[in-house]
Amino acid sequence: MVIAILLVSSWAIAQEKKISKSAVIVFEASVPSFEEVKATNNNVTLVLNPATGEIASLALMKGFRFKVALMEEHFNENYVESDKYPKALFKGKIENFDTNNLTATPKDFIINGKLELHGKTVVVKAPAKISQTNSGIHLQSSFSVNASDFDISIPAVVKNKVSNKINIQLNGVLK
């Protein structure tokens, strides 16, 4: 009987979470006058606990696609070392989050959390726009981090072609 109650209560708690397995992260580290350094990952997992505002995301590094195959190869082998550090993980909390106040018009929120990448963890404070649509909770966020904060070094040969400042955009619909 106790086991049945525990199973039902854990199932009920799991049902409260909103999930997307097709959230999108786009990052750009371009420098003006040089070739675009930009990649997209369309298979990011995003999980939200609407009751607490806790949010987490997971992106596999080998899921990022560049326009130029050689950039993708350098990104995985030389910069983020995808075989050694296969994922980026974010865990945080949306300040003052309340699903009852969401509407079709996006509202501004702040997400505080920690981004783990390349074996390093950095505190991130990111603005977000969140709305309630027919398809679920829509979340958009844009923020920047520095490659150097994650001990990702940019070789001298391309230092003037790749920015240390990485602009990141996240877009997902949680159901």
LOSEPA-735994 format. One record per residue: x negated, y, z of N, C-alpha, C, O in turn; residue in one letter. Coordinates in steps of 0.1 Angstrom, whole numbers, padded with zeros to 4 digits. Example, Ala and Ser with C-alpha at 12.3 -4.5 7.8 and 13.67 -1.06 7.14 Angstrom:
BEGIN
<npx -0132, npy -0057, npz 0078, capx -0123, capy -0045, capz 0078, cpx -0132, cpy -0033, cpz 0078, opx -0142, opy -0033, opz 0085, r a>;
<npx -0128, npy -0022, npz 0071, capx -0137, capy -0011, capz 0071, cpx -0129, cpy 0000, cpz 0079, opx -0134, opy 0011, opz 0080, r s>;
# end
This chain:
BEGIN
<npx -0008, npy -0012, npz 0000, capx 0000, capy 0000, capz 0000, cpx -0009, cpy 0013, cpz 0000, opx -0006, opy 0022, opz -0008, r m>;
<npx -0019, npy 0013, npz 0008, capx -0028, capy 0025, capz 0009, cpx -0035, cpy 0027, cpz -0004, opx -0036, opy 0038, opz -0009, r v>;
<npx -0039, npy 0016, npz -0010, capx -0046, capy 0017, capz -0023, cpx -0037, cpy 0023, cpz -0034, opx -0041, opy 0031, opz -0042, r i>;
<npx -0024, npy 0018, npz -0034, capx -0014, capy 0023, capz -0043, cpx -0012, cpy 0038, cpz -0042, opx -0011, opy 0045, opz -0051, r a>;
<npx -0011, npy 0043, npz -0029, capx -0009, capy 0057, capz -0026, cpx -0021, cpy 0065, cpz -0031, opx -0020, opy 0076, opz -0037, r i>;
<npx -0033, npy 0060, npz -0028, capx -0046, capy 0067, capz -0033, cpx -0046, cpy 0067, cpz -0048, opx -0050, opy 0078, opz -0054, r l>;
<npx -0043, npy 0057, npz -0055, capx -0043, capy 0057, capz -0070, cpx -0033, cpy 0067, cpz -0075, opx -0036, opy 0074, opz -0085, r l>;
<npx -0021, npy 0067, npz -0070, capx -0011, capy 0076, capz -0074, cpx -0015, cpy 0091, cpz -0072, opx -0013, opy 0099, opz -0080, r v>;
<npx -0020, npy 0093, npz -0060, capx -0024, capy 0107, capz -0056, cpx -0036, cpy 0112, cpz -0065, opx -0037, opy 0123, opz -0069, r s>;
<npx -0045, npy 0103, npz -0068, capx -0057, capy 0107, capz -0076, cpx -0052, cpy 0109, cpz -0091, opx -0057, opy 0117, opz -0098, r s>;
<npx -0042, npy 0101, npz -0095, capx -0036, capy 0103, capz -0109, cpx -0029, cpy 0117, cpz -0109, opx -0030, opy 0124, opz -0119, r w>;
<npx -0022, npy 0120, npz -0099, capx -0015, capy 0133, capz -0098, cpx -0025, cpy 0145, cpz -0099, opx -0022, opy 0155, opz -0106, r a>;
<npx -0036, npy 0143, npz -0091, capx -0046, capy 0154, capz -0091, cpx -0052, cpy 0155, cpz -0105, opx -0055, opy 0166, opz -0110, r i>;
<npx -0055, npy 0144, npz -0111, capx -0061, capy 0144, capz -0125, cpx -0052, cpy 0150, cpz -0135, opx -0057, opy 0157, opz -0144, r a>;
<npx -0039, npy 0149, npz -0133, capx -0029, capy 0155, capz -0142, cpx -0029, cpy 0170, cpz -0142, opx -0025, opy 0176, opz -0152, r q>;
<npx -0034, npy 0176, npz -0131, capx -0034, capy 0190, capz -0130, cpx -0044, cpy 0197, cpz -0138, opx -0042, opy 0209, opz -0142, r e>;
<npx -0054, npy 0190, npz -0142, capx -0065, capy 0197, capz -0149, cpx -0061, cpy 0198, cpz -0164, opx -0054, opy 0190, opz -0170, r k>;
<npx -0066, npy 0209, npz -0170, capx -0064, capy 0212, capz -0184, cpx -0078, cpy 0210, cpz -0191, opx -0088, opy 0213, opz -0186, r k>;
<npx -0077, npy 0203, npz -0203, capx -0089, capy 0199, capz -0209, cpx -0089, cpy 0202, cpz -0224, opx -0078, opy 0202, opz -0230, r i>;
<npx -0101, npy 0205, npz -0229, capx -0103, capy 0206, capz -0244, cpx -0115, cpy 0199, cpz -0247, opx -0126, opy 0200, opz -0240, r s>;
<npx -0115, npy 0190, npz -0257, capx -0127, capy 0183, capz -0262, cpx -0131, cpy 0189, cpz -0275, opx -0140, opy 0183, opz -0282, r k>;
<npx -0125, npy 0200, npz -0279, capx -0129, capy 0206, capz -0292, cpx -0131, cpy 0221, cpz -0291, opx -0128, opy 0229, opz -0300, r s>;
<npx -0135, npy 0225, npz -0279, capx -0139, capy 0239, capz -0277, cpx -0151, cpy 0242, cpz -0286, opx -0158, opy 0233, opz -0290, r a>;
<npx -0153, npy 0255, npz -0289, capx -0164, capy 0259, capz -0298, cpx -0174, cpy 0268, cpz -0291, opx -0170, opy 0278, opz -0285, r v>;
<npx -0186, npy 0265, npz -0292, capx -0197, capy 0274, capz -0288, cpx -0205, cpy 0279, cpz -0300, opx -0209, opy 0270, opz -0308, r i>;
<npx -0206, npy 0292, npz -0302, capx -0215, capy 0297, capz -0312, cpx -0226, cpy 0305, cpz -0305, opx -0223, opy 0313, opz -0296, r v>;
<npx -0238, npy 0303, npz -0308, capx -0249, capy 0311, capz -0303, cpx -0257, cpy 0317, cpz -0314, opx -0258, opy 0312, opz -0325, r f>;
<npx -0262, npy 0329, npz -0311, capx -0270, capy 0336, capz -0321, cpx -0282, cpy 0342, cpz -0314, opx -0281, opy 0348, opz -0303, r e>;
<npx -0294, npy 0340, npz -0320, capx -0306, capy 0346, capz -0316, cpx -0313, cpy 0353, cpz -0327, opx -0326, opy 0352, opz -0329, r a>;
<npx -0305, npy 0360, npz -0335, capx -0310, capy 0366, capz -0347, cpx -0317, cpy 0380, cpz -0344, opx -0315, opy 0386, opz -0334, r s>;
<npx -0326, npy 0383, npz -0353, capx -0333, capy 0396, capz -0352, cpx -0330, cpy 0403, cpz -0366, opx -0331, opy 0397, opz -0376, r v>;
<npx -0327, npy 0416, npz -0365, capx -0324, capy 0424, capz -0377, cpx -0335, cpy 0422, cpz -0388, opx -0347, opy 0422, opz -0384, r p>;
<npx -0331, npy 0422, npz -0400, capx -0340, capy 0421, capz -0412, cpx -0346, cpy 0407, cpz -0414, opx -0355, opy 0405, opz -0423, r s>;
<npx -0343, npy 0397, npz -0406, capx -0348, capy 0384, capz -0408, cpx -0336, cpy 0374, cpz -0409, opx -0325, opy 0377, opz -0407, r f>;
<npx -0340, npy 0362, npz -0413, capx -0329, capy 0351, capz -0415, cpx -0321, cpy 0349, cpz -0402, opx -0326, opy 0349, opz -0391, r e>;
<npx -0308, npy 0347, npz -0404, capx -0299, capy 0345, capz -0393, cpx -0303, cpy 0332, cpz -0385, opx -0305, opy 0322, opz -0391, r e>;
<npx -0304, npy 0334, npz -0372, capx -0306, capy 0322, capz -0363, cpx -0293, cpy 0321, cpz -0355, opx -0291, opy 0327, opz -0345, r v>;
<npx -0285, npy 0312, npz -0360, capx -0271, capy 0310, capz -0355, cpx -0267, cpy 0296, cpz -0356, opx -0270, opy 0289, opz -0366, r k>;
<npx -0260, npy 0291, npz -0346, capx -0255, capy 0277, capz -0346, cpx -0242, cpy 0276, cpz -0340, opx -0238, opy 0284, opz -0332, r a>;
<npx -0234, npy 0265, npz -0344, capx -0221, capy 0263, capz -0339, cpx -0220, cpy 0248, cpz -0334, opx -0225, opy 0239, opz -0341, r t>;
<npx -0213, npy 0246, npz -0323, capx -0210, capy 0233, capz -0318, cpx -0194, cpy 0233, cpz -0316, opx -0189, opy 0240, opz -0308, r n>;
<npx -0188, npy 0224, npz -0324, capx -0173, capy 0223, capz -0324, cpx -0168, cpy 0212, cpz -0315, opx -0156, opy 0210, opz -0315, r n>;
<npx -0176, npy 0206, npz -0307, capx -0172, capy 0194, capz -0299, cpx -0176, cpy 0196, cpz -0284, opx -0180, opy 0187, opz -0278, r n>;
<npx -0173, npy 0208, npz -0279, capx -0176, capy 0211, capz -0265, cpx -0165, cpy 0207, cpz -0257, opx -0153, opy 0210, opz -0260, r v>;
<npx -0168, npy 0201, npz -0246, capx -0157, capy 0197, capz -0236, cpx -0156, cpy 0208, cpz -0226, opx -0166, opy 0213, opz -0220, r t>;
<npx -0144, npy 0212, npz -0224, capx -0140, capy 0223, capz -0214, cpx -0130, cpy 0218, cpz -0205, opx -0119, opy 0213, opz -0210, r l>;
<npx -0131, npy 0220, npz -0192, capx -0122, capy 0215, capz -0182, cpx -0119, cpy 0227, cpz -0172, opx -0128, opy 0233, opz -0168, r v>;
<npx -0106, npy 0228, npz -0170, capx -0101, capy 0239, capz -0161, cpx -0092, cpy 0233, cpz -0150, opx -0083, opy 0225, opz -0154, r l>;
<npx -0094, npy 0237, npz -0138, capx -0085, capy 0233, capz -0127, cpx -0076, cpy 0246, cpz -0125, opx -0081, opy 0255, opz -0119, r n>;
<npx -0064, npy 0246, npz -0130, capx -0056, capy 0258, capz -0129, cpx -0053, cpy 0262, cpz -0115, opx -0050, opy 0274, opz -0112, r p>;
<npx -0052, npy 0253, npz -0106, capx -0049, capy 0256, capz -0092, cpx -0060, cpy 0264, cpz -0085, opx -0057, opy 0272, opz -0076, r a>;
<npx -0073, npy 0261, npz -0089, capx -0084, capy 0268, capz -0082, cpx -0092, cpy 0278, cpz -0091, opx -0099, opy 0286, opz -0086, r t>;
<npx -0090, npy 0277, npz -0104, capx -0098, capy 0285, capz -0113, cpx -0111, cpy 0280, cpz -0116, opx -0119, opy 0286, opz -0123, r g>;
<npx -0114, npy 0268, npz -0111, capx -0127, capy 0262, capz -0113, cpx -0128, cpy 0257, cpz -0128, opx -0118, opy 0252, opz -0133, r e>;
<npx -0139, npy 0260, npz -0134, capx -0141, capy 0257, capz -0148, cpx -0154, cpy 0250, cpz -0151, opx -0164, opy 0254, opz -0144, r i>;
<npx -0155, npy 0241, npz -0160, capx -0168, capy 0235, capz -0164, cpx -0168, cpy 0232, cpz -0179, opx -0157, opy 0230, opz -0185, r a>;
<npx -0180, npy 0232, npz -0184, capx -0181, capy 0229, capz -0199, cpx -0193, cpy 0221, cpz -0201, opx -0203, opy 0222, opz -0193, r s>;
<npx -0193, npy 0212, npz -0211, capx -0204, capy 0204, capz -0214, cpx -0206, cpy 0204, cpz -0230, opx -0197, opy 0202, opz -0237, r l>;
<npx -0218, npy 0207, npz -0234, capx -0222, capy 0208, capz -0248, cpx -0234, cpy 0199, cpz -0250, opx -0244, opy 0201, opz -0244, r a>;
<npx -0233, npy 0190, npz -0260, capx -0244, capy 0182, capz -0263, cpx -0253, cpy 0190, cpz -0273, opx -0248, opy 0196, opz -0282, r l>;
<npx -0266, npy 0191, npz -0270, capx -0275, capy 0200, capz -0278, cpx -0276, cpy 0196, cpz -0292, opx -0277, opy 0204, opz -0301, r m>;
<npx -0275, npy 0183, npz -0295, capx -0276, capy 0178, capz -0309, cpx -0263, cpy 0181, cpz -0317, opx -0262, opy 0178, opz -0329, r k>;
<npx -0253, npy 0186, npz -0310, capx -0240, capy 0190, capz -0316, cpx -0240, cpy 0203, cpz -0323, opx -0231, opy 0207, opz -0330, r g>;
<npx -0251, npy 0211, npz -0321, capx -0252, capy 0224, capz -0327, cpx -0257, cpy 0223, cpz -0342, opx -0266, opy 0216, opz -0345, r f>;
<npx -0249, npy 0230, npz -0350, capx -0252, capy 0229, capz -0365, cpx -0256, cpy 0243, cpz -0370, opx -0250, opy 0253, opz -0367, r r>;
<npx -0267, npy 0243, npz -0377, capx -0273, capy 0255, capz -0383, cpx -0270, cpy 0255, cpz -0398, opx -0268, opy 0244, opz -0404, r f>;
<npx -0271, npy 0266, npz -0405, capx -0270, capy 0267, capz -0419, cpx -0282, cpy 0260, cpz -0426, opx -0281, opy 0254, opz -0437, r k>;
<npx -0294, npy 0262, npz -0419, capx -0306, capy 0257, capz -0425, cpx -0310, cpy 0244, cpz -0416, opx -0312, opy 0245, opz -0404, r v>;
<npx -0312, npy 0233, npz -0423, capx -0315, capy 0220, capz -0416, cpx -0328, cpy 0221, cpz -0409, opx -0329, opy 0215, opz -0398, r a>;
<npx -0338, npy 0228, npz -0414, capx -0351, capy 0229, capz -0407, cpx -0350, cpy 0237, cpz -0394, opx -0356, opy 0233, opz -0384, r l>;
<npx -0341, npy 0247, npz -0393, capx -0339, capy 0254, capz -0381, cpx -0333, cpy 0244, cpz -0370, opx -0337, opy 0244, opz -0359, r m>;
<npx -0323, npy 0236, npz -0375, capx -0317, capy 0226, capz -0366, cpx -0328, cpy 0217, cpz -0360, opx -0328, opy 0213, opz -0348, r e>;
<npx -0336, npy 0212, npz -0369, capx -0347, capy 0203, capz -0365, cpx -0356, cpy 0210, cpz -0355, opx -0360, opy 0204, opz -0344, r e>;
<npx -0361, npy 0222, npz -0357, capx -0369, capy 0229, capz -0348, cpx -0362, cpy 0232, cpz -0335, opx -0368, opy 0231, opz -0324, r h>;
<npx -0349, npy 0236, npz -0336, capx -0342, capy 0238, capz -0324, cpx -0342, cpy 0226, cpz -0315, opx -0344, opy 0227, opz -0303, r f>;
<npx -0339, npy 0214, npz -0320, capx -0338, capy 0202, capz -0312, cpx -0352, cpy 0197, cpz -0308, opx -0353, opy 0192, opz -0296, r n>;
<npx -0362, npy 0198, npz -0316, capx -0375, capy 0192, capz -0313, cpx -0384, cpy 0201, cpz -0305, opx -0390, opy 0197, opz -0295, r e>;
<npx -0384, npy 0214, npz -0309, capx -0394, capy 0223, capz -0303, cpx -0388, cpy 0233, cpz -0292, opx -0396, opy 0237, opz -0283, r n>;
<npx -0376, npy 0237, npz -0294, capx -0370, capy 0247, capz -0284, cpx -0363, cpy 0240, cpz -0273, opx -0368, opy 0241, opz -0261, r y>;
<npx -0352, npy 0234, npz -0275, capx -0344, capy 0228, capz -0264, cpx -0348, cpy 0214, cpz -0260, opx -0343, opy 0208, opz -0250, r v>;
<npx -0357, npy 0208, npz -0269, capx -0361, capy 0194, capz -0266, cpx -0349, cpy 0185, cpz -0263, opx -0348, opy 0179, opz -0252, r e>;
<npx -0340, npy 0183, npz -0272, capx -0328, capy 0176, capz -0271, cpx -0329, cpy 0162, cpz -0266, opx -0320, opy 0157, opz -0259, r s>;
<npx -0340, npy 0155, npz -0270, capx -0341, capy 0141, capz -0265, cpx -0344, cpy 0141, cpz -0250, opx -0339, opy 0132, opz -0243, r d>;
<npx -0351, npy 0151, npz -0245, capx -0354, capy 0152, capz -0230, cpx -0343, cpy 0158, cpz -0222, opx -0340, opy 0155, opz -0211, r k>;
<npx -0337, npy 0169, npz -0229, capx -0326, capy 0176, capz -0222, cpx -0314, cpy 0176, cpz -0232, opx -0312, opy 0186, opz -0239, r y>;
<npx -0306, npy 0166, npz -0231, capx -0296, capy 0164, capz -0242, cpx -0283, cpy 0172, cpz -0241, opx -0275, opy 0173, opz -0250, r p>;
<npx -0281, npy 0179, npz -0229, capx -0269, capy 0187, capz -0228, cpx -0271, cpy 0200, cpz -0221, opx -0281, opy 0202, opz -0214, r k>;
<npx -0261, npy 0209, npz -0223, capx -0260, capy 0221, capz -0215, cpx -0247, cpy 0220, cpz -0207, opx -0237, opy 0215, opz -0212, r a>;
<npx -0248, npy 0224, npz -0194, capx -0236, capy 0222, capz -0185, cpx -0234, cpy 0235, cpz -0178, opx -0243, opy 0242, opz -0173, r l>;
<npx -0221, npy 0239, npz -0178, capx -0217, capy 0251, capz -0171, cpx -0207, cpy 0247, cpz -0160, opx -0198, opy 0240, opz -0163, r f>;
<npx -0209, npy 0252, npz -0148, capx -0199, capy 0251, capz -0138, cpx -0197, cpy 0264, cpz -0131, opx -0206, opy 0271, opz -0128, r k>;
<npx -0184, npy 0268, npz -0130, capx -0181, capy 0281, capz -0124, cpx -0167, cpy 0282, cpz -0119, opx -0159, opy 0272, opz -0118, r g>;
<npx -0163, npy 0295, npz -0117, capx -0150, capy 0298, capz -0112, cpx -0145, cpy 0311, cpz -0118, opx -0153, opy 0321, opz -0119, r k>;
<npx -0133, npy 0311, npz -0122, capx -0127, capy 0323, capz -0128, cpx -0121, cpy 0331, cpz -0116, opx -0113, opy 0327, opz -0108, r i>;
<npx -0126, npy 0344, npz -0115, capx -0122, capy 0352, capz -0104, cpx -0107, cpy 0356, cpz -0105, opx -0102, opy 0359, opz -0116, r e>;
<npx -0100, npy 0355, npz -0094, capx -0085, capy 0359, capz -0093, cpx -0077, cpy 0352, cpz -0104, opx -0068, opy 0358, opz -0109, r n>;
<npx -0079, npy 0340, npz -0107, capx -0072, capy 0333, capz -0117, cpx -0059, cpy 0328, cpz -0112, opx -0058, opy 0322, opz -0101, r f>;
<npx -0048, npy 0330, npz -0119, capx -0035, capy 0325, capz -0115, cpx -0027, cpy 0323, cpz -0128, opx -0024, opy 0332, opz -0136, r d>;
<npx -0024, npy 0310, npz -0131, capx -0017, capy 0307, capz -0144, cpx -0003, cpy 0313, cpz -0145, opx 0002, opy 0315, opz -0156, r t>;
<npx 0003, npy 0317, npz -0133, capx 0016, capy 0323, capz -0133, cpx 0016, cpy 0337, cpz -0140, opx 0026, opy 0342, opz -0144, r n>;
<npx 0004, npy 0343, npz -0140, capx 0003, capy 0357, capz -0145, cpx -0002, cpy 0357, cpz -0160, opx -0003, opy 0367, opz -0166, r n>;
<npx -0004, npy 0345, npz -0166, capx -0008, capy 0345, capz -0180, cpx 0003, cpy 0347, cpz -0189, opx 0014, opy 0342, opz -0187, r l>;
<npx 0000, npy 0354, npz -0200, capx 0010, capy 0356, capz -0210, cpx 0004, cpy 0354, cpz -0224, opx -0008, opy 0350, opz -0224, r t>;
<npx 0011, npy 0356, npz -0234, capx 0006, capy 0355, capz -0248, cpx -0005, cpy 0366, cpz -0251, opx -0013, opy 0364, opz -0259, r a>;
<npx -0004, npy 0377, npz -0243, capx -0014, capy 0388, capz -0245, cpx -0026, cpy 0384, cpz -0236, opx -0024, opy 0383, opz -0224, r t>;
<npx -0038, npy 0383, npz -0242, capx -0050, capy 0380, capz -0234, cpx -0052, cpy 0390, cpz -0222, opx -0051, opy 0402, opz -0224, r p>;
<npx -0056, npy 0384, npz -0211, capx -0059, capy 0393, capz -0199, cpx -0074, cpy 0391, cpz -0197, opx -0080, opy 0380, opz -0199, r k>;
<npx -0080, npy 0401, npz -0191, capx -0095, capy 0401, capz -0188, cpx -0097, cpy 0395, cpz -0175, opx -0091, opy 0397, opz -0165, r d>;
<npx -0107, npy 0386, npz -0174, capx -0112, capy 0379, capz -0162, cpx -0127, cpy 0379, cpz -0162, opx -0134, opy 0382, opz -0172, r f>;
<npx -0133, npy 0376, npz -0151, capx -0147, capy 0374, capz -0149, cpx -0149, cpy 0359, cpz -0145, opx -0143, opy 0354, opz -0135, r i>;
<npx -0159, npy 0352, npz -0151, capx -0162, capy 0339, capz -0147, cpx -0176, cpy 0339, cpz -0141, opx -0186, opy 0344, opz -0148, r i>;
<npx -0178, npy 0335, npz -0129, capx -0191, capy 0334, capz -0122, cpx -0194, cpy 0319, cpz -0122, opx -0186, opy 0310, opz -0118, r n>;
<npx -0207, npy 0316, npz -0125, capx -0211, capy 0302, capz -0124, cpx -0226, cpy 0300, cpz -0127, opx -0233, opy 0309, opz -0126, r g>;
<npx -0229, npy 0288, npz -0130, capx -0243, capy 0284, capz -0132, cpx -0244, cpy 0276, cpz -0145, opx -0236, opy 0267, opz -0148, r k>;
<npx -0253, npy 0280, npz -0154, capx -0256, capy 0274, capz -0166, cpx -0268, cpy 0266, cpz -0165, opx -0279, opy 0271, opz -0162, r l>;
<npx -0267, npy 0253, npz -0168, capx -0279, capy 0244, capz -0167, cpx -0283, cpy 0240, cpz -0181, opx -0275, opy 0235, opz -0189, r e>;
<npx -0295, npy 0243, npz -0185, capx -0300, capy 0241, capz -0198, cpx -0315, cpy 0239, cpz -0198, opx -0322, opy 0246, opz -0191, r l>;
<npx -0320, npy 0229, npz -0205, capx -0335, capy 0227, capz -0206, cpx -0341, cpy 0225, cpz -0192, opx -0353, opy 0229, opz -0190, r h>;
<npx -0334, npy 0219, npz -0183, capx -0339, capy 0215, capz -0170, cpx -0339, cpy 0227, cpz -0160, opx -0344, opy 0225, opz -0149, r g>;
<npx -0333, npy 0238, npz -0164, capx -0333, capy 0250, capz -0155, cpx -0318, cpy 0254, cpz -0153, opx -0310, opy 0251, opz -0162, r k>;
<npx -0316, npy 0261, npz -0142, capx -0302, capy 0265, capz -0139, cpx -0303, cpy 0280, cpz -0137, opx -0311, opy 0285, opz -0129, r t>;
<npx -0294, npy 0288, npz -0143, capx -0293, capy 0302, capz -0142, cpx -0279, cpy 0307, cpz -0139, opx -0269, opy 0301, opz -0144, r v>;
<npx -0278, npy 0316, npz -0130, capx -0265, capy 0322, capz -0126, cpx -0260, cpy 0331, cpz -0138, opx -0268, opy 0339, opz -0143, r v>;
<npx -0247, npy 0329, npz -0141, capx -0241, capy 0336, capz -0152, cpx -0229, cpy 0343, cpz -0147, opx -0221, opy 0337, opz -0140, r v>;
<npx -0227, npy 0355, npz -0151, capx -0214, capy 0363, capz -0149, cpx -0209, cpy 0367, cpz -0163, opx -0215, opy 0375, opz -0169, r k>;
<npx -0198, npy 0361, npz -0167, capx -0193, capy 0363, capz -0181, cpx -0179, cpy 0368, cpz -0181, opx -0170, opy 0363, opz -0174, r a>;
<npx -0176, npy 0378, npz -0189, capx -0163, capy 0383, capz -0191, cpx -0155, cpy 0373, cpz -0199, opx -0161, opy 0366, opz -0208, r p>;
<npx -0142, npy 0372, npz -0197, capx -0134, capy 0362, capz -0205, cpx -0120, cpy 0368, cpz -0208, opx -0115, opy 0376, opz -0200, r a>;
<npx -0114, npy 0365, npz -0219, capx -0101, capy 0368, capz -0222, cpx -0093, cpy 0355, cpz -0222, opx -0096, opy 0346, opz -0229, r k>;
<npx -0082, npy 0355, npz -0214, capx -0074, capy 0342, capz -0212, cpx -0060, cpy 0346, cpz -0215, opx -0054, opy 0356, opz -0210, r i>;
<npx -0053, npy 0337, npz -0222, capx -0039, capy 0338, capz -0225, cpx -0032, cpy 0325, cpz -0225, opx -0039, opy 0314, opz -0225, r s>;
<npx -0019, npy 0325, npz -0224, capx -0011, capy 0313, capz -0224, cpx -0004, cpy 0313, cpz -0238, opx 0004, opy 0322, opz -0241, r q>;
<npx -0006, npy 0303, npz -0246, capx 0000, capy 0302, capz -0259, cpx 0008, cpy 0289, cpz -0259, opx 0008, opy 0281, opz -0250, r t>;
<npx 0016, npy 0287, npz -0270, capx 0023, capy 0275, capz -0271, cpx 0015, cpy 0262, cpz -0271, opx 0019, opy 0252, opz -0267, r n>;
<npx 0002, npy 0264, npz -0276, capx -0007, capy 0252, capz -0277, cpx -0015, cpy 0250, cpz -0264, opx -0022, opy 0240, opz -0263, r s>;
<npx -0014, npy 0259, npz -0254, capx -0021, capy 0257, capz -0242, cpx -0028, cpy 0270, cpz -0237, opx -0024, opy 0281, opz -0241, r g>;
<npx -0037, npy 0269, npz -0228, capx -0044, capy 0281, capz -0222, cpx -0056, cpy 0284, cpz -0231, opx -0065, opy 0276, opz -0233, r i>;
<npx -0056, npy 0296, npz -0237, capx -0066, capy 0300, capz -0247, cpx -0077, cpy 0308, cpz -0239, opx -0073, opy 0318, opz -0232, r h>;
<npx -0089, npy 0304, npz -0240, capx -0100, capy 0311, capz -0233, cpx -0111, cpy 0315, cpz -0243, opx -0115, opy 0307, opz -0251, r l>;
<npx -0115, npy 0328, npz -0242, capx -0126, capy 0333, capz -0251, cpx -0135, cpy 0340, cpz -0241, opx -0131, opy 0348, opz -0233, r q>;
<npx -0148, npy 0338, npz -0243, capx -0158, capy 0344, capz -0235, cpx -0171, cpy 0347, cpz -0244, opx -0174, opy 0339, opz -0253, r s>;
<npx -0177, npy 0358, npz -0241, capx -0190, capy 0362, capz -0248, cpx -0199, cpy 0367, cpz -0237, opx -0196, opy 0375, opz -0229, r s>;
<npx -0212, npy 0362, npz -0237, capx -0222, capy 0366, capz -0228, cpx -0236, cpy 0363, cpz -0234, opx -0237, opy 0357, opz -0244, r f>;
<npx -0246, npy 0368, npz -0227, capx -0260, capy 0367, capz -0232, cpx -0268, cpy 0361, cpz -0221, opx -0266, opy 0363, opz -0209, r s>;
<npx -0278, npy 0353, npz -0225, capx -0288, capy 0348, capz -0216, cpx -0302, cpy 0349, cpz -0223, opx -0302, opy 0352, opz -0235, r v>;
<npx -0313, npy 0348, npz -0216, capx -0326, capy 0349, capz -0222, cpx -0332, cpy 0335, cpz -0223, opx -0331, opy 0327, opz -0213, r n>;
<npx -0337, npy 0332, npz -0234, capx -0344, capy 0319, capz -0236, cpx -0355, cpy 0316, cpz -0226, opx -0357, opy 0305, opz -0221, r a>;
<npx -0362, npy 0327, npz -0223, capx -0373, capy 0326, capz -0213, cpx -0368, cpy 0322, cpz -0199, opx -0376, opy 0316, opz -0191, r s>;
<npx -0356, npy 0325, npz -0195, capx -0351, capy 0321, capz -0182, cpx -0349, cpy 0306, cpz -0181, opx -0348, opy 0301, opz -0170, r d>;
<npx -0349, npy 0299, npz -0192, capx -0347, capy 0285, capz -0193, cpx -0361, cpy 0278, cpz -0197, opx -0361, opy 0266, opz -0200, r f>;
<npx -0371, npy 0286, npz -0196, capx -0385, capy 0281, capz -0200, cpx -0385, cpy 0276, cpz -0214, opx -0392, opy 0266, opz -0217, r d>;
<npx -0377, npy 0282, npz -0223, capx -0377, capy 0279, capz -0237, cpx -0386, cpy 0290, cpz -0243, opx -0383, opy 0302, opz -0244, r i>;
<npx -0398, npy 0285, npz -0248, capx -0407, capy 0295, capz -0254, cpx -0406, cpy 0296, cpz -0269, opx -0403, opy 0286, opz -0276, r s>;
<npx -0407, npy 0308, npz -0274, capx -0406, capy 0311, capz -0288, cpx -0421, cpy 0312, cpz -0293, opx -0428, opy 0321, opz -0289, r i>;
<npx -0425, npy 0303, npz -0302, capx -0439, capy 0304, capz -0307, cpx -0442, cpy 0317, cpz -0313, opx -0434, opy 0324, opz -0319, r p>;
<npx -0455, npy 0321, npz -0312, capx -0460, capy 0334, capz -0316, cpx -0457, cpy 0336, cpz -0331, opx -0455, opy 0347, opz -0336, r a>;
<npx -0458, npy 0325, npz -0339, capx -0456, capy 0326, capz -0353, cpx -0442, cpy 0331, cpz -0357, opx -0441, opy 0338, opz -0367, r v>;
<npx -0432, npy 0329, npz -0349, capx -0418, capy 0333, capz -0352, cpx -0413, cpy 0343, cpz -0342, opx -0401, opy 0346, opz -0342, r v>;
<npx -0421, npy 0348, npz -0333, capx -0417, capy 0356, capz -0322, cpx -0409, cpy 0369, cpz -0327, opx -0400, opy 0373, opz -0320, r k>;
<npx -0413, npy 0374, npz -0338, capx -0406, capy 0386, capz -0343, cpx -0394, cpy 0383, cpz -0352, opx -0387, opy 0391, opz -0357, r n>;
<npx -0391, npy 0370, npz -0353, capx -0380, capy 0365, capz -0361, cpx -0369, cpy 0359, cpz -0353, opx -0357, opy 0357, opz -0358, r k>;
<npx -0371, npy 0355, npz -0341, capx -0362, capy 0349, capz -0332, cpx -0361, cpy 0357, cpz -0319, opx -0371, opy 0359, opz -0312, r v>;
<npx -0349, npy 0361, npz -0315, capx -0347, capy 0369, capz -0303, cpx -0348, cpy 0360, cpz -0291, opx -0343, opy 0349, opz -0290, r s>;
<npx -0354, npy 0366, npz -0280, capx -0353, capy 0359, capz -0267, cpx -0339, cpy 0360, cpz -0261, opx -0335, opy 0351, opz -0254, r n>;
<npx -0332, npy 0371, npz -0265, capx -0318, capy 0373, capz -0260, cpx -0309, cpy 0364, cpz -0269, opx -0309, opy 0366, opz -0281, r k>;
<npx -0302, npy 0355, npz -0263, capx -0293, capy 0346, capz -0270, cpx -0278, cpy 0350, cpz -0266, opx -0274, opy 0350, opz -0255, r i>;
<npx -0271, npy 0354, npz -0277, capx -0257, capy 0358, capz -0275, cpx -0248, cpy 0345, cpz -0277, opx -0250, opy 0338, opz -0287, r n>;
<npx -0240, npy 0342, npz -0267, capx -0232, capy 0330, capz -0267, cpx -0217, cpy 0334, cpz -0267, opx -0212, opy 0343, opz -0260, r i>;
<npx -0209, npy 0327, npz -0275, capx -0195, capy 0328, capz -0276, cpx -0188, cpy 0315, cpz -0273, opx -0193, opy 0305, opz -0279, r q>;
<npx -0178, npy 0314, npz -0265, capx -0171, capy 0302, capz -0262, cpx -0156, cpy 0305, cpz -0265, opx -0151, opy 0315, opz -0262, r l>;
<npx -0150, npy 0295, npz -0272, capx -0136, capy 0296, capz -0276, cpx -0129, cpy 0283, cpz -0274, opx -0134, opy 0273, opz -0280, r n>;
<npx -0119, npy 0282, npz -0267, capx -0112, capy 0269, capz -0265, cpx -0098, cpy 0270, cpz -0261, opx -0094, opy 0280, opz -0255, r g>;
<npx -0090, npy 0260, npz -0264, capx -0076, capy 0259, capz -0260, cpx -0075, cpy 0247, cpz -0251, opx -0078, opy 0235, opz -0255, r v>;
<npx -0071, npy 0249, npz -0238, capx -0070, capy 0238, capz -0228, cpx -0056, cpy 0234, cpz -0227, opx -0047, opy 0242, opz -0226, r l>;
<npx -0054, npy 0220, npz -0228, capx -0041, capy 0214, capz -0228, cpx -0039, cpy 0205, cpz -0215, opx -0029, opy 0199, opz -0213, r k>;
# end
